[in-house]
C-alpha cells in the first residue's frame, strides 16, 4: 500500500496509525533532551511542522502513551 501525504495533519499518532508519509524528526527529541536548556523557543515559518513536533513530544513524554512504543517503531528514537 502506497503512503499518502498527510498535508494539514497535525496529530503524530494519526499520521503513524494511518501510514501517512512522515519525515522522521524524532532525533529532535534526543537533541532537545540533551541540550538541557531552561527554555526552548521553536521558531519556524508557517507550515513547517511546529504543531506536529509538539504532538510528537506529547506522545513520547506523556504517561497516557507509556504503552505506545509502536508509535515510534522504526524511527530514529
Kinemage of the C-alpha trace (Angstrom):
@kinemage 1
@onewidth
@group {chain A} dominant
@subgroup {mainchain}
@vectorlist {calphas} color= white
{ca unk a 1} P 0.000 0.000 0.000
{ca unk a 2} L 1.460 3.351 -1.047
{ca unk a 3} L 1.785 6.082 1.539
{ca unk a 4} L -0.099 9.314 1.017
{ca unk a 5} L 0.908 12.796 2.050
{ca unk a 6} L -0.787 13.965 5.219
{ca unk a 7} L -0.977 17.621 4.257
{ca unk a 8} L -2.589 19.543 7.082
{ca unk a 9} L -2.454 16.648 9.550
{ca unk a 10} L -1.046 17.714 12.911
{ca unk a 11} L -1.504 14.646 15.118
{ca unk a 12} L 1.555 12.382 15.313
{ca unk a 13} L -0.494 9.353 16.357
{ca unk a 14} L -2.950 9.671 13.466
{ca unk a 15} L -0.143 10.081 10.941
{ca unk a 16} L 1.627 6.961 12.219
{ca unk a 17} L -1.529 4.854 12.538
{ca unk a 18} L -2.860 5.731 9.069
{ca unk a 19} L 0.511 5.101 7.381
{ca unk a 20} L 0.837 8.653 6.068
{ca unk a 21} L 4.185 9.776 4.666
{ca unk a 22} L 6.245 11.115 7.579
{ca unk a 23} L 9.755 12.578 7.625
{ca unk a 24} L 11.370 11.254 10.787
{ca unk a 25} L 12.182 14.139 13.123
{ca unk a 26} L 12.451 12.060 16.293
{ca unk a 27} L 16.173 12.846 16.541
{ca unk a 28} L 14.947 16.260 17.736
{ca unk a 29} L 13.794 14.607 20.986
{ca unk a 30} L 17.321 13.417 21.814
{ca unk a 31} L 18.933 16.720 20.818
{ca unk a 32} L 16.398 18.716 22.832
{ca unk a 33} L 16.681 16.479 25.902
{ca unk a 34} L 20.489 16.506 25.924
{ca unk a 35} L 20.658 20.293 25.443
{ca unk a 36} L 19.271 20.705 28.988
{ca unk a 37} L 18.063 24.214 28.195
{ca unk a 38} L 15.826 26.024 30.665
{ca unk a 39} L 13.704 27.456 27.861
{ca unk a 40} L 13.093 26.245 24.329
{ca unk a 41} L 11.742 28.519 21.642
{ca unk a 42} L 10.689 26.786 18.451
{ca unk a 43} L 10.589 29.314 15.643
{ca unk a 44} L 9.808 28.143 12.111
{ca unk a 45} L 7.858 29.547 9.175
{ca unk a 46} L 4.229 28.640 8.643
{ca unk a 47} L 3.537 25.024 7.694
{ca unk a 48} L 6.950 23.762 8.906
{ca unk a 49} L 5.595 21.216 11.397
{ca unk a 50} L 5.720 23.060 14.719
{ca unk a 51} L 2.401 21.600 15.893
{ca unk a 52} L 3.302 18.134 14.634
{ca unk a 53} L 6.617 18.250 16.529
{ca unk a 54} L 4.816 19.260 19.728
{ca unk a 55} L 2.357 16.398 19.163
{ca unk a 56} L 5.317 14.029 18.734
{ca unk a 57} L 6.841 15.260 22.009
{ca unk a 58} L 3.498 14.839 23.768
{ca unk a 59} L 3.205 11.218 22.617
{ca unk a 60} L 6.813 10.497 23.631
{ca unk a 61} L 6.738 12.013 27.140
{ca unk a 62} L 3.086 11.658 28.199
{ca unk a 63} L 2.241 8.911 30.693
{ca unk a 64} L -1.008 8.481 28.771
{ca unk a 65} L 1.052 6.979 25.916
{ca unk a 66} L 3.559 4.984 28.003
{ca unk a 67} L 2.497 1.682 26.399
{ca unk a 68} L 2.502 3.037 22.832
{ca unk a 69} L 6.043 2.244 21.759
{ca unk a 70} L 4.527 1.162 18.450
{ca unk a 71} L 4.178 4.831 17.503
{ca unk a 72} L 7.966 5.147 17.411
{ca unk a 73} L 8.825 1.749 15.975
{ca unk a 74} L 11.188 2.068 13.029
{ca unk a 75} L 12.012 5.721 13.790
{ca unk a 76} L 15.360 7.181 14.869
{ca unk a 77} L 14.498 7.492 18.573
